[in-house]
C-alpha cells in the first residue's frame, strides 16, 4: 500500500468504526427498551414492582424469610403435585419416588424455593439463606450456577419437567406442576 493511499484508508476505517459504534449504541438502546417493556408487562401480570432499590430488595427478602419461618417450622413432605418430595430429615430430594443426587448448596436453594413455592425468591433472598455469616462474601452470580445445575438435575430426573421458572429481573419460582399445566 502506498503512502498516498494510507491516509485515505485510515479515514475509511475510522468511518467504518464510527458506523459500527452507532449501530452498537442503537442496539444497546433497543435491548434496554425491551428489558423495560418486559419489566412493565411483568408488573402488570404479577402486580409487583418492576424495579427495586437495594434497600427495598433487602427488606423484601427479610420480610419473606420471616414470613416463611412464621408459617411453621416444617416444610411439607411432598411438593409440586406429588412429583417432587423433599425429605428434611435425610436432606434428600425425590422425583416420582426416585432419589436424585444434589449438593448441599443445591439442596438449600431448593429448600428456600420450596418454602416459598409459587412465590418469587430473589437472588438477595437466596444469598441471605445460603451465606448467613458476615465473612461469607460470594459473588451474586453463584446463584445462577446453583439454579442452572439444580434445573438440569431436576429436568433429567423428571423426563424434562421444568420445576423452576425464571422471572426476569426478579428471581425464581418453584412452580406446582399442577398449577403450571404440566
C-alpha positions in Angstrom: 0.0 0.0 0.0 1.5 3.3 -1.0 1.9 6.2 1.4 -0.6 8.3 -0.6 -3.5 5.8 -0.1 -2.7 5.2 3.6 -4.4 8.4 4.9 -7.5 7.6 2.7 -7.6 4.1 4.1 -7.4 5.3 7.7 -10.3 7.7 7.1 -12.3 4.8 5.6 -11.5 2.6 8.6 -12.4 5.4 11.1 -15.7 5.9 9.2 -16.5 2.1 9.4 -15.7 2.1 13.2 -17.9 5.2 13.7 -20.8 3.5 11.9 -20.3 0.3 13.9 -20.2 2.3 17.2 -23.5 4.0 16.3 -25.1 0.6 15.4 -23.9 -0.9 18.7 -25.3 2.1 20.7 -28.6 1.8 18.9 -28.7 -2.0 19.6 -27.9 -1.4 23.2 -30.7 1.2 23.4 -33.2 -1.3 21.8 -32.2 -4.0 24.3 -32.7 -1.6 27.2 -36.1 -0.7 25.9 -37.0 -4.3 25.5 -36.0 -5.0 29.1 -38.1 -2.1 30.3 -41.1 -3.4 28.3 -40.7 -6.9 29.8 -40.5 -5.3 33.3 -43.7 -3.3 32.6 -45.5 -6.4 31.4 -44.2 -8.4 34.4 -45.5 -5.7 36.7 -48.9 -5.8 35.1 -49.1 -9.6 35.1 -47.6 -10.2 38.6 -48.7 -7.0 40.2 -45.3 -6.4 41.6 -42.8 -3.6 41.3 -40.6 -3.8 38.2 -37.5 -2.5 39.9 -36.4 -2.3 43.5 -33.6 -0.4 45.2 -31.0 -2.5 47.0 -32.6 -1.5 50.3 -36.1 -2.4 49.1 -34.8 -5.7 47.9 -33.1 -6.5 51.2 -36.2 -5.5 53.1 -38.4 -7.7 50.9 -36.0 -10.6 51.4 -36.1 -10.2 55.1 -39.9 -10.0 55.2 -40.4 -13.1 53.0 -37.9 -15.1 55.0 -39.5 -14.1 58.3 -43.0 -14.8 56.9 -41.9 -18.2 55.7 -40.4 -19.1 59.1 -43.6 -17.8 60.9 -45.8 -20.0 58.8 -44.5 -23.1 60.5 -41.2 -24.8 61.0 -41.9 -27.9 58.9 -41.7 -27.9 55.1 -44.3 -30.1 53.5 -43.1 -33.6 52.8 -44.4 -33.6 49.2 -44.2 -30.6 46.8 -45.3 -29.8 43.2 -48.3 -32.1 42.8 -46.6 -35.1 44.4 -43.8 -35.4 41.8 -41.2 -33.5 43.9 -40.7 -34.7 47.5 -38.3 -33.1 50.0 -37.2 -35.2 52.9 -35.9 -32.7 55.5 -34.7 -35.4 57.9 -32.4 -37.1 55.3 -32.0 -33.9 53.2 -33.0 -35.9 50.1 -34.9 -34.9 47.1 -37.1 -37.4 45.3 -38.8 -37.1 42.0 -41.5 -39.7 41.3 -40.2 -41.5 44.4 -36.7 -41.8 43.0 -33.9 -40.0 44.9 -31.7 -37.6 43.0 -28.2 -36.6 44.0 -27.7 -32.9 44.7 -25.1 -31.0 46.6 -25.8 -29.4 50.0 -25.9 -25.9 48.5 -28.3 -27.1 45.7 -30.5 -28.6 48.5 -30.5 -25.3 50.4 -31.5 -23.4 47.2 -34.4 -25.9 46.6 -35.3 -25.7 50.3 -35.9 -22.0 50.1 -37.7 -22.3 46.8 -39.9 -25.0 48.3 -40.8 -22.9 51.4 -41.8 -20.1 49.1 -43.2 -22.2 46.2 -45.4 -20.3 43.8 -43.8 -17.0 45.1 -40.7 -15.2 43.7 -37.5 -15.8 45.5 -34.8 -13.2 44.7 -31.1 -13.5 44.4 -30.8 -11.5 47.6 -33.0 -13.9 49.5 -31.0 -16.9 48.3 -27.7 -15.3 49.1 -29.0 -14.5 52.6 -30.3 -18.0 53.0 -27.1 -19.7 51.8 -24.5 -17.4 53.3 -25.5 -16.4 56.8 -22.1 -15.4 58.1 -20.9 -11.9 57.6 -17.4 -13.1 56.4 -19.0 -15.0 53.5 -19.0 -12.7 50.5 -19.8 -14.8 47.5 -20.3 -13.4 44.0 -24.0 -13.0 43.4 -23.7 -14.9 40.1 -23.1 -18.1 42.1 -26.8 -18.3 42.5 -27.2 -18.7 38.7 -24.8 -21.6 38.8 -26.7 -23.3 41.6 -30.1 -22.8 39.8 -28.7 -24.0 36.5 -27.2 -27.2 38.0 -30.4 -27.8 40.0 -32.6 -27.3 37.0 -30.5 -29.7 34.9 -30.7 -32.4 37.6 -34.5 -32.0 38.2 -35.1 -32.0 34.4 -33.1 -35.2 33.9 -34.8 -37.0 36.8 -38.3 -35.9 35.6 -38.0 -36.5 31.9 -37.9 -32.8 31.1 -40.3 -31.3 33.5 -39.5 -27.7 34.5 -40.0 -27.1 38.2 -38.1 -23.8 38.5 -39.2 -20.8 36.5 -37.2 -17.6 36.0 -38.9 -14.3 36.5 -36.7 -11.8 34.5 -35.0 -9.2 36.7 -36.7 -10.5 39.8 -35.8 -14.1 40.7 -37.1 -17.6 40.5 -40.3 -19.6 41.4 -40.7 -23.2 42.2 -43.9 -24.0 40.5 -46.5 -26.5 41.4 -46.7 -28.6 38.2 -50.5 -28.9 38.5 -50.7 -25.1 38.6 -48.3 -24.7 35.7 -50.3 -27.1 33.5 -47.5 -29.7 33.1 
